[in-house]
Amino acid sequence: MANKEELEKQVADLESGNKPKKSKKAILKYVLNISLVLIATSVALFLSLKDNFNTIIADLKNCDYRWILVVAGLVLAAMFFKGLILFCFARLYTRNYRLHQGLAVFQIGVFYNAVTPGASGGEIMEAYTYKKQGVPISSAVSIMAMYSIIYQSVLIIYGLMSFIIKYDFISKMNALTINIGSLRLSLPIWVLTILGFALNVGVILITLLMAYWKGFHRFIMGPVIGLLSKIKIIKNPEKSRENLRVQVENFKIEFRRLLTNIPFTILMSVFFFIAFTATFSIPYFVGIALGNESSVASFWDAVFLSNYHQMVTGLVPIPGSAGVSELFFHELFINDITVQSFYVATVDGIPDAAASDAMCRAALLLWRSITFALPLMVAGFVTAFYKASPKGTVSQHGDIPDRKTLTQLQAETLAERNMELDTIIETSTLTRQAVLARLKATNKKKKNPDDEEEDDEIIDRDMDEINIVSDEEDTDEDDEL
């Protein structure tokens, strides 16, 4: 984990435009992670294509490429809205921020999530990119936390919708079977989806409970971490307690900040909903391109099944869930009972199991290429050539910055961000008081001169307080510049 001095040196290098040198250890980590993703994806695709290769290739040749362009457009739309969200967050802190900068930040996050274990490097690299673009590092840390809170919240809402609408379908699906030599594992899909959903809920629910329930907070900090330490799951309990404390305090500050601007929070949630819907609907349009003849495949079926896919693959710490993603896609979108599958192909007007299976595998190849490989190439290009990209940002020991580094930055900026939020809330309260006083003054039907003079004094006093706070904020901004 990077210590305070290392973090300060990294930020100073980013401010001055200096590029830290990549150590051999860091380069090796990048290469190993990229190799792992490529190998796992290649093996999964080979296993998917080898049995019906000729039929799959024929399906790809005969597909309607106009719908493939629609699919590519959906991917770009999802990328655009997530970049737009990062842009909107940045505009809360600085007026001199452009949309293309937010799009670049998102692309850099995509790339580093793909090349770091457990997709752990994206957030910190996005924060560093914000810093190079002129957004204060404390504000960048706030943005990452608020982005994560809304992201998880919308994902949970989508998960609840999926369970309510499609649970009957998912509960009747065949178990996911994995053969490892002579070992045969059979995992019910509904169990995997519940585990994936529990993971999404648990991340934010446990933090929420620890933030606002003192008894639960003491229970986690004491007996739970103590037990995990005794059974050797946690090596350093005091360090774990401190990191958890920082995470909880960080959540409280940024959750409180989101609640101070409800319209903005709702707008960002809508943007996330649009981005998720665009991504989750892609299997439906891929099916149209391949001539899918299923009677049960609809737009929202694709959306909710893709959400189930996201829940399960979220359990896998490999970047992009390489290997597992391809396997589960096939199990989820095709069934032994062909007429109930999402992808159905017919031979002489009769649903054919082999042809349907080939169509599903062709859809898998198109879906994986457009939703993972293509965005990764675009993200890699942006990361390599965007001038504000924190290329090679590593510590003196050659470690790639990850969530531990982000936690350290959160700890360093907690006091500053808490003070900033208190100032915003105080200013907002004073503004409301001035508005209410003005409305009260104008709505009175009968007044005497003394009443009017008293109201004017109240309004003037409130406005003077607001101006004092605003002047202090302007002075702070000038000092930063």
C-alpha positions as CSV (number, residue, x, y, z in Angstrom):
1,M,0.0,0.0,0.0
2,A,1.3,3.4,-0.9
3,N,2.2,5.6,2.2
4,K,1.4,9.2,2.6
5,E,4.8,10.4,1.2
6,E,4.4,8.2,-1.9
7,L,0.9,9.5,-2.6
8,E,2.0,13.1,-2.2
9,K,4.9,12.5,-4.7
10,Q,2.5,10.9,-7.2
11,V,0.1,13.8,-7.0
12,A,3.0,16.3,-7.3
13,D,4.2,14.4,-10.4
14,L,0.8,14.6,-11.9
15,E,0.5,18.3,-11.2
16,S,3.8,19.0,-12.8
17,G,3.2,16.8,-15.8
18,N,6.1,14.4,-14.9
19,K,5.5,10.8,-15.7
20,P,6.6,8.3,-13.1
21,K,8.8,5.6,-14.5
22,K,7.3,2.2,-14.8
23,S,9.2,-0.4,-12.8
24,K,9.7,-3.9,-14.2
25,K,7.4,-5.2,-11.5
26,A,4.5,-2.9,-12.6
27,I,5.0,-3.7,-16.2
28,L,5.0,-7.4,-15.4
29,K,1.7,-7.0,-13.5
30,Y,0.1,-5.3,-16.5
31,V,1.3,-8.0,-18.9
32,L,0.2,-10.9,-16.6
33,N,-3.3,-9.4,-16.1
34,I,-3.8,-8.7,-19.8
35,S,-2.5,-12.1,-20.7
36,L,-4.9,-13.7,-18.2
37,V,-7.9,-11.9,-19.7
38,L,-6.9,-12.8,-23.3
39,I,-6.1,-16.5,-22.5
40,A,-9.3,-17.0,-20.5
41,T,-11.4,-15.3,-23.2
42,S,-9.7,-17.2,-26.0
43,V,-10.2,-20.6,-24.3
44,A,-13.8,-19.9,-23.6
45,L,-14.5,-18.8,-27.2
46,F,-12.7,-21.8,-28.5
47,L,-14.8,-24.2,-26.4
48,S,-17.9,-22.4,-27.5
49,L,-17.1,-22.5,-31.2
50,K,-15.4,-25.8,-31.8
51,D,-18.4,-28.1,-32.0
52,N,-20.5,-26.1,-34.5
53,F,-17.8,-24.0,-36.1
54,N,-19.2,-24.2,-39.7
55,T,-22.8,-23.4,-38.7
56,I,-21.7,-20.5,-36.5
57,I,-19.6,-19.0,-39.2
58,A,-22.5,-19.3,-41.6
59,D,-24.8,-17.5,-39.1
60,L,-22.3,-14.7,-38.8
61,K,-22.0,-14.4,-42.6
62,N,-25.7,-14.2,-43.0
63,C,-26.4,-11.8,-40.2
64,D,-27.9,-8.3,-40.9
65,Y,-25.0,-6.0,-40.3
66,R,-27.3,-3.0,-40.1
67,W,-28.4,-4.3,-36.7
68,I,-24.8,-4.8,-35.7
69,L,-24.4,-1.1,-36.2
70,V,-27.3,-0.6,-33.9
71,V,-25.6,-2.7,-31.3
72,A,-22.4,-0.7,-31.7
73,G,-24.5,2.4,-31.3
74,L,-25.9,1.1,-28.0
75,V,-22.4,0.4,-26.7
76,L,-21.3,4.0,-27.6
77,A,-24.5,5.3,-26.0
78,A,-23.8,3.5,-22.7
79,M,-20.2,4.8,-22.8
80,F,-21.4,8.3,-23.5
81,F,-23.9,8.5,-20.6
82,K,-21.3,7.2,-18.1
83,G,-18.9,9.8,-19.3
84,L,-21.6,12.4,-19.1
85,I,-22.2,11.4,-15.5
86,L,-18.5,12.0,-14.7
87,F,-18.7,15.3,-16.6
88,C,-21.8,16.5,-14.6
89,F,-20.1,15.6,-11.3
90,A,-17.0,17.6,-12.3
91,R,-19.1,20.6,-13.1
92,L,-20.2,20.7,-9.5
93,Y,-16.7,21.7,-8.6
94,T,-15.4,23.7,-11.6
95,R,-16.9,25.6,-14.4
96,N,-14.0,25.1,-16.7
97,Y,-14.7,21.5,-17.5
98,R,-15.7,20.0,-20.9
99,L,-17.7,16.9,-21.9
100,H,-14.8,15.3,-23.8
101,Q,-12.8,15.3,-20.5
102,G,-15.5,13.4,-18.7
103,L,-15.6,10.8,-21.6
104,A,-11.8,10.5,-21.4
105,V,-11.9,9.9,-17.6
106,F,-14.4,7.1,-18.1
107,Q,-12.3,5.4,-20.8
108,I,-9.2,5.5,-18.6
109,G,-11.2,3.8,-15.8
110,V,-12.4,1.1,-18.2
111,F,-8.9,0.3,-19.3
112,Y,-7.4,0.1,-15.8
113,N,-10.3,-1.9,-14.5
114,A,-9.5,-4.4,-17.3
115,V,-5.7,-4.7,-16.5
116,T,-5.8,-4.8,-12.7
117,P,-6.8,-7.7,-10.5
118,G,-10.4,-7.6,-9.4
119,A,-10.9,-4.4,-11.5
120,S,-9.3,-2.5,-8.6
121,G,-7.3,0.2,-10.5
122,G,-10.0,2.1,-12.4
123,E,-11.3,4.5,-9.7
124,I,-7.9,5.7,-8.5
125,M,-6.7,6.3,-12.1
126,E,-9.9,8.2,-12.8
127,A,-9.2,10.4,-9.7
128,Y,-5.6,11.0,-10.9
129,T,-6.9,11.9,-14.4
130,Y,-9.3,14.4,-12.8
131,K,-6.4,15.9,-11.0
132,K,-4.4,16.4,-14.2
133,Q,-7.5,18.0,-15.7
134,G,-7.6,20.6,-13.0
135,V,-10.1,19.1,-10.6
136,P,-8.8,19.2,-7.0
137,I,-7.8,15.7,-5.7
138,S,-10.3,16.0,-2.8
139,S,-13.1,16.8,-5.2
140,A,-12.0,13.9,-7.4
141,V,-12.2,11.5,-4.4
142,S,-15.7,12.8,-3.7
143,I,-16.8,12.2,-7.3
144,M,-15.6,8.6,-7.2
145,A,-17.5,8.0,-4.0
146,M,-20.8,9.6,-5.2
147,Y,-20.5,7.8,-8.6
148,S,-20.1,4.5,-6.8
149,I,-23.1,5.1,-4.5
150,I,-25.5,5.9,-7.3
151,Y,-24.1,3.1,-9.5
152,Q,-24.7,0.5,-6.8
153,S,-28.1,1.9,-6.0
154,V,-29.4,1.8,-9.5
155,L,-27.9,-1.7,-10.0
156,I,-29.8,-2.8,-6.9
157,I,-33.0,-1.4,-8.2
158,Y,-32.5,-3.2,-11.5
159,G,-31.8,-6.4,-9.6
160,L,-35.0,-6.1,-7.7
161,M,-37.0,-5.5,-10.9
162,S,-35.3,-8.6,-12.5
163,F,-36.2,-10.8,-9.6
164,I,-39.8,-9.6,-9.5
165,I,-40.5,-9.9,-13.2
166,K,-38.3,-12.9,-14.3
167,Y,-37.9,-15.0,-11.2
168,D,-40.2,-17.8,-12.5
169,F,-38.1,-18.1,-15.6
170,I,-34.7,-18.1,-13.8
171,S,-35.9,-20.6,-11.1
172,K,-36.8,-23.1,-13.8
173,M,-33.6,-22.9,-15.7
174,N,-31.2,-25.8,-15.8
175,A,-28.2,-25.8,-13.4
176,L,-24.9,-24.4,-14.6
177,T,-22.6,-27.5,-15.2
178,I,-18.9,-27.2,-15.1
179,N,-16.7,-30.2,-15.9
180,I,-13.1,-30.2,-14.5
181,G,-11.6,-33.5,-15.6
182,S,-13.6,-36.2,-13.8
183,L,-15.1,-33.6,-11.4
184,R,-18.6,-32.4,-12.4
185,L,-20.0,-29.3,-10.6
186,S,-23.7,-28.5,-10.9
187,L,-24.7,-25.0,-9.6
188,P,-28.3,-23.9,-9.7
189,I,-28.5,-20.6,-11.6
190,W,-31.0,-19.1,-9.1
191,V,-28.6,-19.6,-6.3
192,L,-25.8,-17.9,-8.2
193,T,-28.0,-14.9,-9.1
194,I,-29.1,-14.5,-5.4
195,L,-25.4,-14.6,-4.4
196,G,-24.6,-12.0,-7.0
197,F,-27.5,-9.8,-5.9
198,A,-26.5,-10.1,-2.3
199,L,-23.0,-9.0,-3.1
200,N,-24.4,-5.8,-4.8
201,V,-26.7,-5.1,-1.9
202,G,-24.2,-6.0,0.8
203,V,-21.6,-3.5,-0.4
204,I,-23.8,-0.5,0.2
205,L,-26.1,-1.9,2.9
206,I,-23.3,-2.9,5.3
207,T,-21.7,0.5,4.8
208,L,-25.1,2.3,5.3
209,L,-25.8,0.3,8.5
210,M,-22.3,1.0,9.9
211,A,-22.7,4.7,9.1
212,Y,-26.0,5.2,10.9
213,W,-26.3,2.3,13.4
214,K,-23.7,2.6,16.2
215,G,-24.5,-0.9,17.6
216,F,-23.9,-2.5,14.2
217,H,-20.8,-0.4,13.7
218,R,-19.3,-1.6,17.0
219,F,-20.2,-5.2,16.2
220,I,-18.4,-5.2,12.9
221,M,-15.3,-3.3,14.2
222,G,-15.1,-5.5,17.3
223,P,-16.2,-9.2,17.2
224,V,-16.4,-9.6,13.4
225,I,-13.0,-8.3,12.6
226,G,-11.6,-10.0,15.6
227,L,-13.0,-13.4,14.5
228,L,-11.7,-12.9,10.9
229,S,-8.3,-12.1,12.3
230,K,-8.3,-15.3,14.5
231,I,-9.2,-17.5,11.5
232,K,-6.4,-15.8,9.4
233,I,-8.7,-14.1,6.9
234,I,-7.5,-10.7,8.0
235,K,-3.8,-10.3,8.7
236,N,-3.7,-6.9,10.3
237,P,-7.0,-6.2,12.2
238,E,-6.0,-2.7,13.3
239,K,-5.2,-1.7,9.8
240,S,-8.5,-3.2,8.6
241,R,-10.4,-1.3,11.2
242,E,-8.9,2.0,10.1
243,N,-9.6,1.3,6.4
244,L,-13.1,0.4,7.2
245,R,-13.6,3.5,9.4
246,V,-12.3,5.6,6.4
247,Q,-14.7,3.9,4.1
248,V,-17.7,4.5,6.4
249,E,-16.8,8.2,7.0
250,N,-16.3,8.7,3.3
251,F,-19.7,7.2,2.6
252,K,-21.4,9.4,5.2
253,I,-19.9,12.5,3.7
254,E,-20.7,11.8,0.1
255,F,-24.2,10.3,0.8
256,R,-25.0,13.5,2.7
257,R,-23.7,15.5,-0.2
258,L,-26.0,13.7,-2.6
259,L,-29.0,14.3,-0.3
260,T,-28.3,18.0,-0.4
261,N,-29.0,18.0,-4.2
262,I,-31.8,15.6,-4.8
263,P,-32.7,16.8,-8.4
264,F,-29.1,16.3,-9.4
265,T,-29.0,12.8,-7.8
266,I,-32.2,11.8,-9.6
267,L,-30.8,13.0,-12.9
268,M,-27.6,11.0,-12.4
269,S,-29.7,7.9,-11.5
270,V,-31.7,8.3,-14.7
271,F,-28.5,8.5,-16.8
272,F,-27.3,5.3,-15.1
273,F,-30.6,3.6,-15.8
274,I,-30.3,4.6,-19.5
275,A,-26.7,3.3,-19.7
276,F,-27.6,0.0,-18.1
277,T,-30.6,-0.5,-20.3
278,A,-28.6,0.2,-23.4
279,T,-26.0,-2.4,-22.4
280,F,-28.4,-5.0,-21.1
281,S,-30.6,-4.9,-24.3
282,I,-27.7,-5.8,-26.6
283,P,-28.5,-9.6,-26.8
284,Y,-31.9,-8.8,-28.1
285,F,-30.6,-6.8,-31.1
286,V,-27.9,-9.3,-31.7
287,G,-30.7,-11.9,-32.0
288,I,-32.5,-9.7,-34.5
289,A,-29.3,-9.5,-36.6
290,L,-29.0,-13.3,-36.6
291,G,-32.6,-13.9,-37.5
292,N,-33.8,-15.1,-34.1
293,E,-37.2,-16.9,-34.3
294,S,-37.9,-17.3,-30.6
295,S,-41.4,-16.5,-29.5
296,V,-40.4,-15.6,-26.0
297,A,-37.5,-13.3,-26.7
298,S,-38.4,-9.7,-26.1
299,F,-36.5,-6.5,-25.4
300,W,-37.1,-6.6,-21.7
301,D,-36.4,-10.3,-21.5
302,A,-32.9,-9.5,-22.8
303,V,-32.5,-6.6,-20.3
304,F,-33.5,-8.7,-17.3
305,L,-31.6,-11.8,-18.3
306,S,-28.5,-9.6,-18.9
307,N,-29.0,-8.2,-15.5
308,Y,-28.9,-11.8,-14.1
309,H,-25.7,-12.3,-16.1
310,Q,-24.2,-9.3,-14.5
311,M,-25.1,-10.5,-11.0
312,V,-23.4,-13.9,-11.5
313,T,-20.3,-12.7,-13.3
314,G,-19.8,-10.0,-10.7
315,L,-18.8,-12.8,-8.3
316,V,-15.7,-13.5,-10.5
317,P,-12.7,-11.3,-9.6
318,I,-11.1,-11.8,-13.1
319,P,-11.2,-8.6,-15.2
320,G,-14.2,-8.8,-17.5
321,S,-15.1,-12.1,-15.9
322,A,-13.1,-13.6,-18.7
323,G,-14.1,-17.3,-19.3
324,V,-17.0,-17.4,-16.9
325,S,-18.9,-14.6,-18.7
326,E,-18.9,-16.6,-22.0
327,L,-19.9,-19.9,-20.3
328,F,-22.8,-18.3,-18.3
329,F,-24.1,-16.4,-21.4
330,H,-24.7,-19.6,-23.2
331,E,-26.4,-21.3,-20.2
332,L,-28.6,-18.3,-19.6
333,F,-29.8,-17.6,-23.2
334,I,-30.4,-21.1,-24.4
335,N,-32.2,-24.0,-22.9
336,D,-32.6,-27.8,-23.5
337,I,-36.2,-27.1,-24.4
338,T,-35.6,-25.2,-27.6
339,V,-39.0,-23.5,-27.8
340,Q,-38.4,-21.8,-24.4
341,S,-34.9,-20.6,-25.3
342,F,-34.1,-17.0,-25.9
343,Y,-32.4,-17.9,-29.2
344,V,-34.3,-20.2,-31.5
345,A,-33.4,-21.3,-35.1
346,T,-35.7,-23.4,-37.2
347,V,-35.1,-26.0,-39.9
348,D,-38.0,-26.4,-42.4
349,G,-40.1,-24.3,-40.0
350,I,-39.4,-26.6,-37.0
351,P,-37.3,-25.4,-34.0
352,D,-34.0,-27.2,-34.2
353,A,-31.8,-27.7,-31.1
354,A,-28.5,-27.8,-32.9
355,A,-29.2,-24.8,-35.1
356,S,-30.5,-22.9,-32.0
357,D,-27.3,-23.7,-30.1
358,A,-25.2,-22.5,-33.0
359,M,-27.1,-19.2,-33.2
360,C,-26.6,-18.7,-29.4
361,R,-22.9,-19.2,-29.8
362,A,-22.7,-16.8,-32.8
363,A,-24.6,-14.3,-30.7
364,L,-22.1,-14.9,-27.9
365,L,-19.2,-14.1,-30.2
366,L,-20.8,-10.9,-31.5
367,W,-21.9,-9.8,-28.0
368,R,-18.5,-10.4,-26.4
369,S,-16.6,-8.7,-29.2
370,I,-18.8,-5.6,-29.2
371,T,-19.3,-5.2,-25.5
372,F,-15.9,-6.2,-24.2
373,A,-13.1,-6.4,-26.8
374,L,-14.1,-3.3,-28.7
375,P,-14.5,-1.0,-25.7
376,L,-11.3,-2.3,-24.3
377,M,-9.4,-1.3,-27.5
378,V,-11.0,2.1,-27.5
379,A,-10.1,2.6,-23.8
380,G,-6.6,1.5,-24.4
381,F,-6.2,4.0,-27.3
382,V,-7.5,6.8,-25.2
383,T,-5.3,5.9,-22.3
384,A,-2.2,5.7,-24.5
385,F,-2.7,9.0,-26.3
386,Y,-4.8,11.3,-24.1
387,K,-2.4,13.9,-22.6
388,A,-4.0,14.0,-19.2
389,S,-3.9,10.2,-18.8
390,P,-1.9,9.2,-15.7
391,K,0.1,6.6,-17.7
392,G,2.5,4.6,-15.5
393,T,1.4,6.1,-12.2
394,V,3.1,3.7,-9.8
395,S,4.7,4.0,-6.4
396,Q,8.4,3.8,-5.7
397,H,8.0,0.1,-5.0
398,G,6.4,-0.5,-8.5
399,D,2.9,-1.1,-7.3
400,I,0.0,-0.2,-9.5
401,P,-2.4,2.1,-7.6
402,D,-5.5,0.3,-6.5
403,R,-8.4,0.6,-4.0
404,K,-5.9,0.7,-1.2
405,T,-4.4,3.8,-2.7
406,L,-7.8,5.3,-3.1
407,T,-8.6,4.5,0.5
408,Q,-5.5,6.4,1.5
409,L,-6.5,9.4,-0.5
410,Q,-9.9,9.3,1.1
411,A,-8.3,9.3,4.5
412,E,-6.1,12.3,3.6
413,T,-9.0,14.4,2.4
414,L,-11.8,13.5,4.9
415,A,-11.5,16.6,7.0
416,E,-11.3,18.9,4.0
417,R,-14.3,17.4,2.3
418,N,-16.4,17.4,5.5
419,M,-15.6,21.1,6.0
420,E,-16.5,21.9,2.4
421,L,-19.8,20.1,2.7
422,D,-20.7,21.9,5.9
423,T,-20.1,25.2,4.1
424,I,-22.3,24.2,1.3
425,I,-25.2,23.2,3.6
426,E,-24.8,26.4,5.7
427,T,-24.9,28.5,2.5
428,S,-28.0,26.6,1.2
429,T,-29.7,27.1,4.6
430,L,-29.0,30.9,4.6
431,T,-30.3,31.1,1.0
432,R,-33.6,29.4,1.9
433,Q,-34.0,31.7,4.9
434,A,-33.6,34.8,2.7
435,V,-36.1,33.5,0.2
436,L,-38.7,32.6,2.8
437,A,-38.3,36.0,4.4
438,R,-38.9,37.7,1.1
439,L,-42.0,35.6,0.4
440,K,-43.3,36.3,3.8
441,A,-42.8,40.0,3.2
442,T,-44.5,40.1,-0.2
443,N,-47.5,37.9,0.9
444,K,-48.6,40.1,3.7
445,K,-51.8,41.9,2.8
446,K,-51.5,44.7,5.3
447,K,-48.3,46.0,6.7
448,N,-47.3,49.1,8.7
449,P,-44.1,50.9,7.9
450,D,-42.4,49.4,11.0
451,D,-43.1,45.8,9.8
452,E,-41.7,46.5,6.4
453,E,-38.6,48.0,7.8
454,E,-38.1,45.0,10.1
455,D,-38.5,42.5,7.2
456,D,-36.0,44.4,5.1
457,E,-33.5,44.3,8.0
458,I,-33.9,40.5,8.3
459,I,-33.4,40.0,4.5
460,D,-30.4,42.3,4.4
461,R,-28.8,40.5,7.3
462,D,-29.3,37.1,5.7
463,M,-28.0,38.3,2.4
464,D,-24.9,39.8,4.1
465,E,-24.2,36.4,5.7
466,I,-24.6,34.7,2.3
467,N,-22.2,37.2,0.7
468,I,-19.6,36.7,3.5
469,V,-19.7,32.9,2.9
470,S,-19.5,33.4,-0.9
471,D,-16.5,35.8,-0.5
472,E,-14.7,33.2,1.6
473,E,-15.3,30.5,-1.0
474,D,-14.0,32.8,-3.7
475,T,-10.9,33.6,-1.7
476,D,-10.2,29.9,-1.2
477,E,-10.6,29.3,-5.0
478,D,-8.3,32.2,-5.7
479,D,-5.7,30.8,-3.3
480,E,-5.9,27.4,-5.0
481,L,-5.4,28.9,-8.4
